[in-house]
């Protein structure tokens, strides 16, 4: 059976919000801490890499949020002057 365009089975990354990313980061750190000494080094390295990328994503998201908040604080409100009357045809 073929997937149609836009179906969830398409090869697209899953979009997660900040709370879900923070939860995944906590889970990965717990998993890394609870690994036994005989766990394969490649598995440990892949989990470490995923932790690093998640931390980077969370930092950039926090910076974007701060920038949006600063921009909103400095933005001037639109003037509430008189509007043009509606055009009659």
Secondary structure, DSSP 8 states (H G I E B T S, - for coil): ----TT-TTSS------HHHHHHHHHHHHHHHHT--TTS-HHHHHHHHHHHHHHHHHHHHHHHHHHHHHHHHHH---------------
